Amino acid sequence: MLKGYGKSLNYRMGVPLLKDVIQSMDQALKAKEDNQAPGSYEKARLRFAHAETVVPFSCLLGLFLEGSDFQRIQKEEPLDFPPKPPKNRSWRGSIVAPFAGNNMLVLYSCPANSSSKYFVRALHNEHPIAMPGCGGTDFCPFEVFKESIVSPHLKHDYNTLCQVNLDQPKQKPETSKLLKLFRWLFSFGNDDIPSDGVEL
């Protein structure tokens, strides 16, 4: 699978965005708890991108997963390919990332609730969708969301995911046999061109 589940790198690309979303939610909650004046903190953080962002982010949240696959992505184990059409399956590219596809995470304040004051609700293309890490409910307690869905992925950052070893050993330039042949041919009668002593 080039997009979506399968190899964990496919969805780990969304980790920086997920970190940004959680940081924004934490800042909003802190501002609310500190009774900051409305307008002194962000009420919404909007990001616009292409399907190549929507798909990994959907995967990080565990959307459109079937059965016990959610635990497998939390452990970053590769997933089996879904059945091919016309068999029924939850993951369909045309549904997950249609034109103008989007994901929203909405943070709700419920001060009357005794178990949790804050809840997160996922919407995909403006429709509520249950997150498997939250027991299949539409409203997930914020702490459960952070612990069950977000935390397993935060061990990565962009620099470790996309690290390239720039300290590669220097290689000796390889000279092709054709180039050696031309050197040899044009060296006749020219004593200034040293022979490299390589047989053709």
C-alpha positions in Angstrom: 0.0 0.0 0.0 1.4 3.3 -1.0 -1.0 5.3 1.1 -2.8 4.2 4.3 -2.1 1.3 6.5 0.4 -1.3 5.6 4.0 -0.3 6.4 4.1 2.0 9.5 6.1 4.7 7.7 2.9 5.4 5.7 1.1 6.8 8.7 4.1 7.9 10.8 4.4 10.8 8.3 1.5 12.3 10.2 3.2 12.4 13.5 4.4 16.1 13.3 0.8 17.2 12.6 -0.5 15.1 15.4 2.0 16.6 17.8 0.9 20.1 16.7 -2.8 19.2 17.2 -2.1 17.9 20.7 0.0 20.9 21.6 -2.8 23.3 20.4 -5.4 21.4 22.5 -3.1 21.4 25.6 -2.6 25.2 25.2 -6.4 25.8 24.9 -7.1 23.7 28.0 -4.4 25.5 30.0 -5.9 28.9 28.9 -9.3 27.8 29.9 -8.2 26.5 33.3 -6.2 29.8 33.9 -9.4 31.8 33.0 -7.7 33.7 30.2 -9.8 36.2 28.4 -11.6 34.9 25.3 -9.6 35.9 22.2 -6.2 35.7 24.0 -5.8 32.1 22.9 -6.6 30.0 19.8 -10.1 28.7 19.5 -9.3 26.8 16.3 -6.2 25.7 14.4 -6.9 25.0 10.8 -4.5 23.2 8.4 -5.0 22.7 4.7 -3.2 20.1 2.7 -3.6 17.3 0.2 -4.7 13.7 0.4 -1.0 12.8 1.3 -1.7 14.5 4.6 -5.3 13.4 5.2 -4.5 9.7 4.7 -1.6 9.4 7.2 -3.5 11.4 9.8 -6.6 9.3 9.4 -4.4 6.2 9.9 -2.8 7.7 13.0 -6.2 8.0 14.5 -7.1 4.5 13.6 -10.0 5.4 11.4 -11.5 2.8 9.0 -9.7 -0.1 10.8 -11.2 -3.5 11.0 -11.0 -5.8 14.0 -7.9 -5.9 16.1 -5.8 -4.0 13.6 -5.7 -0.9 15.9 -3.4 -2.6 18.4 -1.2 -3.6 15.5 -0.7 -0.1 14.3 0.0 1.1 17.9 2.8 -1.4 17.9 3.7 -0.3 14.4 3.4 -3.8 13.0 2.7 -4.1 9.2 -0.9 -4.8 8.3 -2.2 -7.3 5.8 -3.6 -5.9 2.5 -7.4 -5.4 2.5 -9.4 -7.7 0.3 -9.7 -6.7 -3.3 -12.9 -5.4 -4.7 -15.7 -6.3 -4.9 -15.3 -7.8 -1.4 -16.5 -5.6 1.4 -13.8 -3.6 3.2 -13.7 -0.4 5.3 -10.6 1.2 3.7 -11.5 2.7 0.4 -9.4 5.5 -1.0 -12.4 7.2 -2.6 -14.1 7.5 0.8 -11.0 8.2 2.9 -9.5 10.9 0.7 -12.1 12.2 -1.8 -11.8 15.6 -3.3 -11.9 18.2 -0.5 -11.6 15.4 2.1 -10.8 16.5 5.6 -10.3 15.4 9.2 -11.4 17.4 12.3 -10.6 16.9 15.9 -13.0 18.9 18.0 -12.3 19.5 21.7 -15.4 19.7 23.9 -15.7 21.0 27.4 -18.3 19.2 29.6 -17.8 20.6 33.1 -20.9 18.8 34.4 -19.4 15.4 33.6 -17.9 13.8 36.7 -15.5 11.4 34.9 -13.9 13.8 32.5 -14.3 17.5 31.8 -12.9 17.4 28.2 -13.7 15.2 25.2 -12.4 14.8 21.7 -14.6 14.0 18.8 -13.2 13.0 15.4 -15.0 14.0 12.2 -14.1 12.7 8.8 -15.5 14.7 5.9 -17.8 16.5 8.4 -19.3 13.2 9.7 -18.6 11.9 13.2 -16.5 8.7 13.2 -15.6 6.5 16.1 -12.0 6.1 17.0 -11.1 2.4 17.8 -8.7 3.5 20.6 -11.7 5.1 22.5 -13.9 2.0 22.7 -15.8 2.9 19.5 -17.5 5.9 20.9 -17.9 9.3 19.2 -16.8 11.3 22.2 -13.4 10.2 23.7 -12.2 11.6 27.0 -9.2 13.8 26.3 -6.9 11.9 28.6 -7.9 8.6 27.0 -7.3 10.1 23.6 -3.9 11.2 24.5 -3.0 7.9 26.2 -4.5 5.4 23.8 -4.2 7.1 20.5 -1.5 9.7 20.6 1.1 8.5 23.1 2.2 5.3 21.2 3.2 7.5 18.2 5.0 10.3 20.0 8.2 8.3 20.4 9.0 9.5 16.8 9.8 12.9 15.5 10.4 14.2 12.0 14.2 14.1 12.3 14.3 10.4 13.3 11.7 9.4 10.8 13.4 11.0 7.8 17.0 10.7 8.9 19.5 10.4 6.1 23.0 9.4 6.7 25.0 12.2 5.2 28.4 10.8 6.4 28.9 8.3 3.6 32.4 7.0 2.9 34.1 8.6 -0.1 34.2 6.4 -3.1 36.9 6.3 -5.6 35.7 7.4 -8.9 35.1 4.5 -11.2 36.4 4.8 -14.7 34.4 3.0 -17.3 36.1 0.6 -19.7 35.0 2.7 -22.6 36.6 5.8 -21.1 39.8 3.8 -20.5 39.7 2.7 -24.1 39.5 6.2 -25.4 42.3 7.3 -23.2 44.4 4.5 -24.5 43.6 5.2 -28.1 44.3 8.9 -27.9 47.5 8.4 -25.8 49.5 7.1 -28.8 52.1 9.5 -29.9 51.4 11.7 -26.8 54.1 11.1 -24.2 52.5 13.7 -21.8 49.5 11.4 -21.0 50.5 8.9 -18.3 49.3 5.3 -18.7 47.3 4.0 -15.8 48.5 0.5 -16.5 45.0 -1.0 -16.6 44.2 -3.7 -19.1 41.3 -3.3 -21.3 
